[in-house]
Structure formats: structure tokens, C-alpha cells
Amino acid sequence: MADTTPAYLRGFILPMDLGEKNVWTAQSSFTQQGPRTGDPQALQSSPMRMIATGSQSSNGDLTIVTRGAGSSNQGRFTFTQNNDSPTIEYGRDSFNGISGFEYIYQSGSGALFNHYYTPTTHIDSEESIYLCYYKLDTSSANKAGYTKIKKDGTKTETIVYSQLSFVTQTQKFHPNIVTLQDGSMMFFHIIEDSGKANIRAHRSEDGTSWIE
């Protein structure tokens, strides 16, 4: 009947949302840790959500910008620390990528040690490593060469080009090696004298003997 109340009522009780405004500060005793990083809020509808971790200063102001579309393995993002500068973007370097390096000068005198500059590497079809470099030896001669390291660890140095020290040179040779489509190899480097330069190339069939 409509005027009859059952002995037991069934239903769901939904509690009210609780937040910082519900805390009775005068009657409460609590401590608060440092601020935690909040999840980035998208400015448009997106099926992908970014999750933030770590800590953040209380006045932190970050902006995350999508630089490459795609899923989690292809999407690319940068961010700006707006407290410092809204134009400087971070996160552009690849993971564990080398963004810069410096050469170690072994001695202030060229007559004491051999000096090696501008190293580059190349691997051939037999998995041998070619370490190319500009070399200034103990006689102050300028040389372009490489050290070949085979799979068994055998090392062999080859000097492809030498230049006398009296040449007015302001640039290193910057040598490098590439493998051509026919399987041969090309060793090339810069030659510079008094501000004028050209590129000299040497070709090899076996990676040992070179023809200019």
C-alpha cells in the first residue's frame, strides 16, 4: 500500500565532496608536506593524458607544448619554466644524447705528446671501427689519419695525408670516412691555407690502401 513504509530501506548514500575548505583549522592539528606536482591540464579535448611526477616549488609555473603528434612512443613535448623565461624551451635533447663536448689538451707544448682533434667514427661491413682524427705529432707535423680497430681488438694506425707545419693553417682537417654504394670507402678532409680551403678525398677498396 502507498501508506506503508517497509522495515528496511535500500539505496546509495553519496557523501559530500570534501576539500581544504571543509577543514576546521581552529579545531585541527596537522602538518603539511611540500607541494606535489599536479597533472598538466589540456587546453583542448584530447584522448591522451599526461601524468606528472616529482616535486614542484610552490610558485612553479610550467607550460608543456606538444611538438610532435603521436602516441606515447612518438609524441614529443617541450616545456617552459615561465618563472624564468616563457621563451626558453626544455626537453629538446634526446634521451642520453650528447649535446656538447670539449677536447682535452694533453700538454701546453706540442713537442711532448701527440695531440688528437675532431674525432669521428665509422663502422664498415666487417664491423671494424675507424676512428678518424686530426693529429699534431711531436715534430709539429699536421696529419689526417685514423686508427682501425678490428673485432678481435687489433689496432692499426694509418696516416692518409700530411702537411708541413709552416703552412698558414687556421683550421683542422676534420677527417671522416664513409662507405660508398659499391662497398668501397672514402676518406675525406679539409685542406686550408690562409683562409682558403677545399676538400680532398681518398678512395680505398680494402680500408688500408688509399688513392687520392
Backbone hydrogen bonds in HBPLUS format (Angstrom, degrees):
<---DONOR---> <-ACCEPTOR-->    atom                        ^
c    i                          cat <-CA-CA->   ^        H-A-AA   ^      H-
h    n   atom  resd res      DA  || num        DHA   H-A  angle D-A-AA Bond
n    s   type  num  typ     dist DA aas  dist angle  dist       angle   num
A0004-THR N   A0001-MET O   3.28 MM   3  5.42 159.7  2.32 111.4 111.8     1
A0022-ASN N   A0019-GLY O   3.05 MM   3  5.55 156.7  2.10 113.2 120.2     2
A0023-VAL N   A0020-GLU O   3.34 MM   3  5.58 164.4  2.37 105.6 110.2     3
A0027-GLN N   A0024-TRP O   3.10 MM   3  5.60 137.3  2.29 111.2 122.1     4
A0028-SER N   A0025-THR O   3.21 MM   3  5.02 167.8  2.22 106.7 107.9     5
A0060-GLY N   A0057-SER O   3.08 MM   3  5.08 160.9  2.12 115.3 113.8     6
A0082-ASN N   A0061-ASP O   2.88 MM  21  5.46 136.2  2.07 164.3 177.5     7
A0063-THR N   A0080-THR O   3.14 MM  17  5.30 151.9  2.22 144.0 151.3     8
A0080-THR N   A0063-THR O   2.89 MM  17  5.30 149.6  1.98 144.7 154.6     9
A0065-VAL N   A0078-THR O   2.74 MM  13  5.33 167.1  1.76 155.9 160.4    10
A0078-THR N   A0065-VAL O   2.97 MM  13  5.33 157.1  2.02 151.2 158.7    11
A0067-ARG N   A0076-ARG O   2.68 MM   9  5.19 162.9  1.70 145.3 148.8    12
A0068-GLY N   A0076-ARG O   3.10 MM   8  4.50 133.3  2.33 135.3 126.1    13
A0076-ARG N   A0068-GLY O   3.01 MM   8  4.50 156.2  2.06 123.7 126.8    14
A0074-GLN N   A0071-SER O   3.10 MM   3  5.37 158.3  2.15 110.5 117.3    15
A0075-GLY N   A0071-SER O   2.72 MM   4  5.43 157.4  1.77 165.5 165.2    16
A0079-PHE N   A0090-TYR O   3.11 MM  11  5.37 153.8  2.18 136.0 143.6    17
A0090-TYR N   A0079-PHE O   2.82 MM  11  5.37 161.3  1.86 154.2 160.5    18
A0084-ASP N   A0081-GLN O   2.96 MM   3  5.70 142.1  2.11 120.6 129.3    19
A0085-SER N   A0081-GLN O   2.96 MM   4  6.06 159.1  2.00 162.3 161.2    20
A0097-GLY N   A0094-SER O   3.01 MM   3  5.06 158.7  2.05 127.9 123.0    21
A0112-LEU N   A0109-SER O   3.46 MM   3  5.97 172.7  2.46 114.9 117.0    22
A0115-HIS N   A0136-LEU O   2.90 MM  21  5.09 167.9  1.92 142.4 146.3    23
A0136-LEU N   A0115-HIS O   2.90 MM  21  5.09 162.7  1.93 148.1 153.8    24
A0117-TYR N   A0134-TYR O   2.83 MM  17  5.03 153.4  1.90 146.2 154.3    25
A0134-TYR N   A0117-TYR O   3.03 MM  17  5.03 169.5  2.04 139.8 143.2    26
A0120-THR N   A0132-CYS O   3.07 MM  12  5.21 150.4  2.16 132.3 139.2    27
A0132-CYS N   A0120-THR O   2.80 MM  12  5.21 146.9  1.91 151.8 159.4    28
A0122-HIS N   A0130-TYR O   2.94 MM   8  5.04 131.7  2.18 134.4 147.0    29
A0130-TYR N   A0122-HIS O   2.70 MM   8  5.04 161.4  1.73 159.0 163.7    30
A0124-ASP N   A0128-SER O   3.12 MM   4  5.62 154.0  2.19 149.7 156.1    31
A0127-GLU N   A0124-ASP O   3.03 MM   3  5.27 156.3  2.09 115.6 117.3    32
A0129-ILE N   A0149-ILE O   2.90 MM  20  5.08 159.3  1.94 151.5 149.3    33
A0149-ILE N   A0129-ILE O   2.79 MM  20  5.08 165.3  1.81 153.4 158.6    34
A0131-LEU N   A0147-THR O   2.96 MM  16  5.16 171.4  1.97 145.5 148.1    35
A0147-THR N   A0131-LEU O   2.93 MM  16  5.16 146.8  2.04 129.9 138.9    36
A0133-TYR N   A0145-GLY O   3.00 MM  12  5.85 155.2  2.07 156.3 154.9    37
A0145-GLY N   A0133-TYR O   3.21 MM  12  5.85 171.0  2.22 168.4 170.8    38
A0135-LYS N   A0143-LYS O   2.78 MM   8  4.99 170.4  1.79 146.7 150.0    39
A0143-LYS N   A0135-LYS O   2.85 MM   8  4.99 150.2  1.94 151.8 158.8    40
A0137-ASP N   A0141-ALA O   3.35 MM   4  5.74 152.5  2.43 150.6 151.8    41
A0140-SER N   A0137-ASP O   2.96 MM   3  5.32 155.9  2.02 119.1 121.3    42
A0142-ASN N   A0163-GLN O   3.09 MM  21  5.09 151.3  2.18 165.8 161.4    43
A0163-GLN N   A0142-ASN O   2.71 MM  21  5.09 151.8  1.78 159.7 164.3    44
A0144-ALA N   A0161-TYR O   2.79 MM  17  5.13 160.3  1.83 151.6 154.8    45
A0160-VAL N   A0144-ALA O   2.89 MM  16  5.86 140.3  2.05 143.7 155.2    46
A0161-TYR N   A0144-ALA O   3.13 MM  17  5.13 159.6  2.18 146.9 149.7    47
A0146-TYR N   A0158-THR O   2.95 MM  12  5.57 153.1  2.02 152.0 160.6    48
A0158-THR N   A0146-TYR O   2.89 MM  12  5.57 164.5  1.92 166.8 171.3    49
A0148-LYS N   A0156-THR O   2.76 MM   8  5.17 164.9  1.78 153.5 152.1    50
A0156-THR N   A0148-LYS O   2.96 MM   8  5.17 147.0  2.07 138.8 149.2    51
A0150-LYS N   A0154-THR O   2.96 MM   4  5.32 159.5  2.00 151.5 155.7    52
A0153-GLY N   A0150-LYS O   2.98 MM   3  5.27 161.0  2.02 111.5 116.6    53
A0169-GLN N   A0167-VAL O   2.85 MM   2  5.65 110.6  2.34 117.1 100.6    54
A0194-SER N   A0168-THR O   2.83 MM  26  5.37 167.5  1.84 161.0 161.9    55
A0190-ILE N   A0173-PHE O   2.75 MM  17  4.72 176.1  1.75 147.2 146.3    56
A0176-ASN N   A0188-PHE O   3.02 MM  12  5.70 140.4  2.18 156.8 168.0    57
A0188-PHE N   A0176-ASN O   3.05 MM  12  5.70 159.7  2.09 157.1 163.5    58
A0178-VAL N   A0186-MET O   3.04 MM   8  5.45 151.6  2.12 145.6 154.5    59
A0186-MET N   A0178-VAL O   2.90 MM   8  5.45 162.1  1.93 159.4 164.2    60
A0180-LEU N   A0184-SER O   2.78 MM   4  5.47 163.2  1.81 158.2 163.7    61
A0183-GLY N   A0180-LEU O   3.05 MM   3  5.42 162.1  2.08 115.4 119.0    62
A0185-MET N   A0204-SER O   2.86 MM  19  5.22 170.1  1.87 157.9 161.2    63
A0204-SER N   A0185-MET O   2.86 MM  19  5.22 155.1  1.92 151.4 155.0    64
A0187-PHE N   A0202-HIS O   2.72 MM  15  5.02 160.3  1.76 152.1 158.1    65
A0202-HIS N   A0187-PHE O   2.72 MM  15  5.02 142.0  1.86 142.7 155.6    66
A0189-HIS N   A0200-ARG O   3.04 MM  11  5.61 149.7  2.13 149.7 159.2    67
A0200-ARG N   A0189-HIS O   2.91 MM  11  5.61 161.1  1.95 165.7 170.2    68
A0191-ILE N   A0198-ASN O   2.88 MM   7  5.52 159.8  1.92 164.0 166.4    69
A0198-ASN N   A0191-ILE O   2.98 MM   7  5.52 144.9  2.11 145.6 156.5    70
A0193-ASP N   A0196-LYS O   2.77 MM   3  5.35 156.4  1.83 153.4 160.7    71
A0196-LYS N   A0193-ASP O   3.09 MM   3  5.35 168.1  2.10 115.7 119.0    72
A0203-ARG N   A0211-ILE O   2.78 MM   8  5.22 165.3  1.80 145.6 145.3    73
A0211-ILE N   A0203-ARG O   2.84 MM   8  5.22 157.8  1.89 143.8 150.7    74
